[in-house]
């Protein structure tokens, strides 16, 4: 999976300026084993609670921009805090998790470390945060502006219906109709239909 534990002094490179000290505080208080992973297509971060004498474990994708990295880390930290309070007696993204995540977001927003557009997007989601950052389209659109090196990609919502596009794994699809917030995509080779989030990054097919 390409995980690596991050030396604490090197963690600053993954975080916005001003975020390191409060993050280190949480890592120390909750005895968190933090690892950075290579890009994962299905998740941005992950939390595993402690077992016996083992530490809590959080992993975050290392290809995220600094703001997305911090927000993902806070998302997973909220899972840890919720588990510490309730163990497995509550839903993973229930009201208890939402309350803890909202509190963390508010605390970090107060640090004035986010640009105004990200701050605004976070403030609008504080009252009812999405179960995944990817599910919050408004936030994802803003965060994407701070990515580096994604100029070759386009969003699937920008692909014309009927046109071909290519996934990062090389599979070729034909874009189908829009179904509410998702888009149909038909695998040209297998004929199988998939649904894609509007912000899914793809390449245009070039013959």
HELIX and SHEET records of a PDB file:
HELIX    1   1 UNK A    8  UNK A   14  5                                   7    
HELIX    2   2 UNK A   20  UNK A   29  1                                  10    
HELIX    3   3 UNK A   66  UNK A   86  1                                  21    
HELIX    4   4 UNK A   95  UNK A  109  1                                  15    
HELIX    5   5 UNK A  116  UNK A  125  1                                  10    
HELIX    6   6 UNK A  126  UNK A  128  5                                   3    
HELIX    7   7 UNK A  133  UNK A  135  5                                   3    
HELIX    8   8 UNK A  137  UNK A  144  1                                   8    
HELIX    9   9 UNK A  156  UNK A  158  5                                   3    
SHEET    1   A 4 UNK A   4  UNK A   5  0                                        
SHEET    2   A 4 UNK A  32  UNK A  37 -1                                        
SHEET    3   A 4 UNK A  56  UNK A  61  1                                        
SHEET    4   A 4 UNK A  45  UNK A  48 -1                                        
SHEET    1   B 6 UNK A 154  UNK A 155  0                                        
SHEET    2   B 6 UNK A 201  UNK A 204 -1                                        
SHEET    3   B 6 UNK A 164  UNK A 166 -1                                        
SHEET    4   B 6 UNK A 172  UNK A 179 -1                                        
SHEET    5   B 6 UNK A 182  UNK A 187 -1                                        
SHEET    6   B 6 UNK A 193  UNK A 197 -1                                        
END                                                                             
